[in-house]
């Protein structure tokens, strides 16, 4: 919820995106799979960003 507050105060679209992700993760029977996929995506994004800064 604190992430939604910070994201929502900066951008309405970020708040909508985070809320949609939370809703999908909670409502789908395989919510853990969605969380793992999102985690892998964020790690890949972080590694890509790190590689570009070097």
Biopython code that builds the backbone (N, CA, C, O; Angstrom):
import numpy as np
from Bio.PDB.StructureBuilder import StructureBuilder

atoms = [
    (1, "UNK", "N", (0.816, -1.194, 0.000)),
    (1, "UNK", "CA", (0.000, 0.000, 0.000)),
    (1, "UNK", "C", (0.861, 1.259, 0.000)),
    (1, "UNK", "O", (0.501, 2.266, -0.610)),
    (2, "UNK", "N", (2.000, 1.197, 0.688)),
    (2, "UNK", "CA", (2.868, 2.378, 0.685)),
    (2, "UNK", "C", (3.449, 2.613, -0.706)),
    (2, "UNK", "O", (3.651, 3.759, -1.107)),
    (3, "UNK", "N", (3.719, 1.541, -1.441)),
    (3, "UNK", "CA", (4.208, 1.697, -2.811)),
    (3, "UNK", "C", (3.139, 2.343, -3.683)),
    (3, "UNK", "O", (3.458, 3.166, -4.542)),
    (4, "UNK", "N", (1.881, 1.985, -3.476)),
    (4, "UNK", "CA", (0.808, 2.612, -4.239)),
    (4, "UNK", "C", (0.669, 4.084, -3.871)),
    (4, "UNK", "O", (0.359, 4.907, -4.733)),
    (5, "UNK", "N", (0.892, 4.426, -2.609)),
    (5, "UNK", "CA", (0.814, 5.824, -2.198)),
    (5, "UNK", "C", (1.916, 6.647, -2.861)),
    (5, "UNK", "O", (1.658, 7.726, -3.394)),
    (6, "UNK", "N", (3.137, 6.136, -2.825)),
    (6, "UNK", "CA", (4.252, 6.863, -3.432)),
    (6, "UNK", "C", (4.076, 6.930, -4.946)),
    (6, "UNK", "O", (4.226, 7.999, -5.537)),
    (7, "UNK", "N", (3.762, 5.809, -5.574)),
    (7, "UNK", "CA", (3.568, 5.799, -7.023)),
    (7, "UNK", "C", (2.383, 6.639, -7.450)),
    (7, "UNK", "O", (2.431, 7.302, -8.485)),
    (8, "UNK", "N", (1.319, 6.617, -6.663)),
    (8, "UNK", "CA", (0.124, 7.378, -6.993)),
    (8, "UNK", "C", (0.311, 8.872, -6.826)),
    (8, "UNK", "O", (-0.298, 9.672, -7.537)),
    (9, "UNK", "N", (1.161, 9.241, -5.878)),
    (9, "UNK", "CA", (1.394, 10.678, -5.700)),
    (9, "UNK", "C", (2.279, 11.230, -6.813)),
    (9, "UNK", "O", (2.264, 12.432, -7.076)),
    (10, "UNK", "N", (3.045, 10.366, -7.464)),
    (10, "UNK", "CA", (3.907, 10.828, -8.552)),
    (10, "UNK", "C", (3.214, 10.699, -9.903)),
    (10, "UNK", "O", (3.368, 11.570, -10.759)),
    (11, "UNK", "N", (2.451, 9.625, -10.106)),
    (11, "UNK", "CA", (1.838, 9.409, -11.409)),
    (11, "UNK", "C", (0.602, 8.534, -11.257)),
    (11, "UNK", "O", (0.653, 7.466, -10.647)),
    (12, "UNK", "N", (-0.487, 8.990, -11.810)),
    (12, "UNK", "CA", (-1.727, 8.222, -11.765)),
    (12, "UNK", "C", (-1.592, 6.912, -12.545)),
    (12, "UNK", "O", (-2.135, 5.887, -12.133)),
    (13, "UNK", "N", (-0.872, 6.943, -13.664)),
    (13, "UNK", "CA", (-0.702, 5.725, -14.468)),
    (13, "UNK", "C", (0.096, 4.662, -13.716)),
    (13, "UNK", "O", (-0.197, 3.473, -13.838)),
    (14, "UNK", "N", (1.097, 5.071, -12.943)),
    (14, "UNK", "CA", (1.833, 4.100, -12.133)),
    (14, "UNK", "C", (0.914, 3.465, -11.100)),
    (14, "UNK", "O", (0.985, 2.259, -10.862)),
    (15, "UNK", "N", (0.061, 4.262, -10.490)),
    (15, "UNK", "CA", (-0.870, 3.730, -9.494)),
    (15, "UNK", "C", (-1.826, 2.730, -10.123)),
    (15, "UNK", "O", (-2.111, 1.687, -9.533)),
    (16, "UNK", "N", (-2.325, 3.038, -11.316)),
    (16, "UNK", "CA", (-3.221, 2.119, -12.014)),
    (16, "UNK", "C", (-2.490, 0.826, -12.356)),
    (16, "UNK", "O", (-3.045, -0.261, -12.197)),
    (17, "UNK", "N", (-1.258, 0.936, -12.823)),
    (17, "UNK", "CA", (-0.474, -0.253, -13.169)),
    (17, "UNK", "C", (-0.194, -1.135, -11.975)),
    (17, "UNK", "O", (-0.325, -2.356, -12.060)),
    (18, "UNK", "N", (0.194, -0.530, -10.853)),
    (18, "UNK", "CA", (0.467, -1.307, -9.640)),
    (18, "UNK", "C", (-0.805, -1.956, -9.126)),
    (18, "UNK", "O", (-0.779, -3.113, -8.707)),
    (19, "UNK", "N", (-1.915, -1.236, -9.151)),
    (19, "UNK", "CA", (-3.191, -1.797, -8.697)),
    (19, "UNK", "C", (-3.632, -2.954, -9.594)),
    (19, "UNK", "O", (-4.150, -3.957, -9.103)),
    (20, "UNK", "N", (-3.430, -2.816, -10.900)),
    (20, "UNK", "CA", (-3.787, -3.899, -11.821)),
    (20, "UNK", "C", (-2.932, -5.134, -11.556)),
    (20, "UNK", "O", (-3.438, -6.256, -11.558)),
    (21, "UNK", "N", (-1.640, -4.927, -11.331)),
    (21, "UNK", "CA", (-0.755, -6.057, -11.027)),
    (21, "UNK", "C", (-1.207, -6.766, -9.746)),
    (21, "UNK", "O", (-1.280, -7.995, -9.709)),
    (22, "UNK", "N", (-1.506, -5.999, -8.710)),
    (22, "UNK", "CA", (-1.943, -6.597, -7.443)),
    (22, "UNK", "C", (-3.240, -7.367, -7.639)),
    (22, "UNK", "O", (-3.392, -8.468, -7.108)),
    (23, "UNK", "N", (-4.174, -6.803, -8.396)),
    (23, "UNK", "CA", (-5.455, -7.477, -8.638)),
    (23, "UNK", "C", (-5.243, -8.786, -9.395)),
    (23, "UNK", "O", (-5.845, -9.803, -9.051)),
    (24, "UNK", "N", (-4.394, -8.768, -10.423)),
    (24, "UNK", "CA", (-4.126, -9.993, -11.192)),
    (24, "UNK", "C", (-3.466, -11.038, -10.302)),
    (24, "UNK", "O", (-3.824, -12.215, -10.346)),
    (25, "UNK", "N", (-2.503, -10.606, -9.497)),
    (25, "UNK", "CA", (-1.793, -11.544, -8.625)),
    (25, "UNK", "C", (-2.730, -12.170, -7.595)),
    (25, "UNK", "O", (-2.598, -13.353, -7.280)),
    (26, "UNK", "N", (-3.666, -11.395, -7.071)),
    (26, "UNK", "CA", (-4.571, -11.905, -6.044)),
    (26, "UNK", "C", (-5.708, -12.753, -6.619)),
    (26, "UNK", "O", (-6.154, -13.700, -5.972)),
    (27, "UNK", "N", (-6.183, -12.425, -7.829)),
    (27, "UNK", "CA", (-7.374, -13.080, -8.357)),
    (27, "UNK", "C", (-7.080, -14.353, -9.146)),
    (27, "UNK", "O", (-7.911, -15.260, -9.176)),
    (28, "UNK", "N", (-5.927, -14.435, -9.776)),
    (28, "UNK", "CA", (-5.620, -15.627, -10.569)),
    (28, "UNK", "C", (-5.261, -16.799, -9.657)),
    (28, "UNK", "O", (-4.636, -16.605, -8.615)),
    (29, "UNK", "N", (-5.649, -18.003, -10.042)),
    (29, "UNK", "CA", (-5.302, -19.170, -9.223)),
    (29, "UNK", "C", (-3.790, -19.383, -9.132)),
    (29, "UNK", "O", (-3.296, -19.900, -8.130)),
    (30, "UNK", "N", (-3.061, -18.991, -10.163)),
    (30, "UNK", "CA", (-1.603, -19.145, -10.153)),
    (30, "UNK", "C", (-0.936, -17.796, -9.893)),
    (30, "UNK", "O", (-0.089, -17.356, -10.672)),
    (31, "UNK", "N", (-1.315, -17.149, -8.808)),
    (31, "UNK", "CA", (-0.768, -15.844, -8.470)),
    (31, "UNK", "C", (0.718, -15.881, -8.178)),
    (31, "UNK", "O", (1.433, -14.913, -8.437)),
    (32, "UNK", "N", (1.190, -17.013, -7.630)),
    (32, "UNK", "CA", (2.628, -17.133, -7.348)),
    (32, "UNK", "C", (3.442, -17.139, -8.638)),
    (32, "UNK", "O", (4.550, -16.604, -8.681)),
    (33, "UNK", "N", (2.901, -17.734, -9.667)),
    (33, "UNK", "CA", (3.585, -17.735, -10.959)),
    (33, "UNK", "C", (3.679, -16.338, -11.547)),
    (33, "UNK", "O", (4.693, -15.971, -12.142)),
    (34, "UNK", "N", (2.620, -15.563, -11.377)),
    (34, "UNK", "CA", (2.620, -14.181, -11.852)),
    (34, "UNK", "C", (3.666, -13.377, -11.079)),
    (34, "UNK", "O", (4.389, -12.572, -11.666)),
    (35, "UNK", "N", (3.747, -13.592, -9.776)),
    (35, "UNK", "CA", (4.721, -12.881, -8.952)),
    (35, "UNK", "C", (6.147, -13.253, -9.364)),
    (35, "UNK", "O", (7.018, -12.386, -9.440)),
    (36, "UNK", "N", (6.383, -14.525, -9.626)),
    (36, "UNK", "CA", (7.725, -14.952, -10.058)),
    (36, "UNK", "C", (8.081, -14.362, -11.413)),
    (36, "UNK", "O", (9.211, -13.924, -11.625)),
    (37, "UNK", "N", (7.126, -14.349, -12.327)),
    (37, "UNK", "CA", (7.374, -13.773, -13.648)),
    (37, "UNK", "C", (7.667, -12.275, -13.535)),
    (37, "UNK", "O", (8.565, -11.763, -14.204)),
    (38, "UNK", "N", (6.923, -11.589, -12.706)),
    (38, "UNK", "CA", (7.176, -10.159, -12.503)),
    (38, "UNK", "C", (8.546, -9.949, -11.859)),
    (38, "UNK", "O", (9.265, -9.018, -12.224)),
    (39, "UNK", "N", (8.905, -10.793, -10.921)),
    (39, "UNK", "CA", (10.224, -10.699, -10.291)),
    (39, "UNK", "C", (11.345, -10.913, -11.283)),
    (39, "UNK", "O", (12.333, -10.179, -11.283)),
    (40, "UNK", "N", (11.194, -11.917, -12.128)),
    (40, "UNK", "CA", (12.211, -12.163, -13.151)),
    (40, "UNK", "C", (12.316, -10.991, -14.122)),
    (40, "UNK", "O", (13.411, -10.616, -14.541)),
    (41, "UNK", "N", (11.183, -10.426, -14.470)),
    (41, "UNK", "CA", (11.190, -9.271, -15.356)),
    (41, "UNK", "C", (11.883, -8.074, -14.731)),
    (41, "UNK", "O", (12.635, -7.366, -15.402)),
    (42, "UNK", "N", (11.634, -7.846, -13.447)),
    (42, "UNK", "CA", (12.286, -6.725, -12.769)),
    (42, "UNK", "C", (13.784, -6.942, -12.611)),
    (42, "UNK", "O", (14.565, -5.999, -12.739)),
    (43, "UNK", "N", (14.191, -8.173, -12.333)),
    (43, "UNK", "CA", (15.626, -8.474, -12.253)),
    (43, "UNK", "C", (16.290, -8.273, -13.610)),
    (43, "UNK", "O", (17.380, -7.707, -13.694)),
    (44, "UNK", "N", (15.633, -8.736, -14.672)),
    (44, "UNK", "CA", (16.182, -8.550, -16.020)),
    (44, "UNK", "C", (16.295, -7.072, -16.365)),
    (44, "UNK", "O", (17.292, -6.643, -16.946)),
    (45, "UNK", "N", (15.282, -6.297, -16.013)),
    (45, "UNK", "CA", (15.301, -4.855, -16.257)),
    (45, "UNK", "C", (16.447, -4.193, -15.489)),
    (45, "UNK", "O", (17.137, -3.324, -16.023)),
    (46, "UNK", "N", (16.648, -4.605, -14.236)),
    (46, "UNK", "CA", (17.740, -4.072, -13.424)),
    (46, "UNK", "C", (19.099, -4.416, -13.992)),
    (46, "UNK", "O", (19.992, -3.569, -14.024)),
    (47, "UNK", "N", (19.269, -5.663, -14.445)),
    (47, "UNK", "CA", (20.542, -6.063, -15.046)),
    (47, "UNK", "C", (20.803, -5.324, -16.348)),
    (47, "UNK", "O", (21.939, -4.942, -16.629)),
    (48, "UNK", "N", (19.759, -5.119, -17.145)),
    (48, "UNK", "CA", (19.900, -4.380, -18.392)),
    (48, "UNK", "C", (20.303, -2.926, -18.119)),
    (48, "UNK", "O", (21.167, -2.373, -18.800)),
    (49, "UNK", "N", (19.664, -2.317, -17.111)),
    (49, "UNK", "CA", (19.990, -0.951, -16.742)),
    (49, "UNK", "C", (21.435, -0.851, -16.221)),
    (49, "UNK", "O", (22.160, 0.090, -16.544)),
    (50, "UNK", "N", (21.828, -1.826, -15.423)),
    (50, "UNK", "CA", (23.196, -1.862, -14.904)),
    (50, "UNK", "C", (24.195, -2.027, -16.038)),
    (50, "UNK", "O", (25.229, -1.360, -16.054)),
    (51, "UNK", "N", (23.902, -2.899, -16.974)),
    (51, "UNK", "CA", (24.817, -3.129, -18.105)),
    (51, "UNK", "C", (24.964, -1.875, -18.953)),
    (51, "UNK", "O", (26.047, -1.617, -19.478)),
    (52, "UNK", "N", (23.916, -1.101, -19.099)),
    (52, "UNK", "CA", (23.998, 0.124, -19.890)),
    (52, "UNK", "C", (24.795, 1.204, -19.181)),
    (52, "UNK", "O", (25.401, 2.053, -19.835)),
    (53, "UNK", "N", (24.805, 1.188, -17.870)),
    (53, "UNK", "CA", (25.530, 2.235, -17.140)),
    (53, "UNK", "C", (27.029, 1.955, -17.072)),
    (53, "UNK", "O", (27.817, 2.838, -16.734)),
    (54, "UNK", "N", (27.415, 0.731, -17.391)),
    (54, "UNK", "CA", (28.848, 0.412, -17.358)),
    (54, "UNK", "C", (29.454, 0.788, -18.624)),
    (54, "UNK", "O", (30.657, 0.606, -18.811)),
]
sb = StructureBuilder()
sb.init_structure("model")
sb.init_model(0)
sb.init_chain("A")
sb.init_seg("    ")
for serial, (resi, resn, name, xyz) in enumerate(atoms, 1):
    if name == "N":
        sb.init_residue(resn, " ", resi, " ")
    sb.init_atom(name, np.array(xyz, "f"), 0.0, 1.0, " ", f" {name:<3s}", serial, name[0])
structure = sb.get_structure()
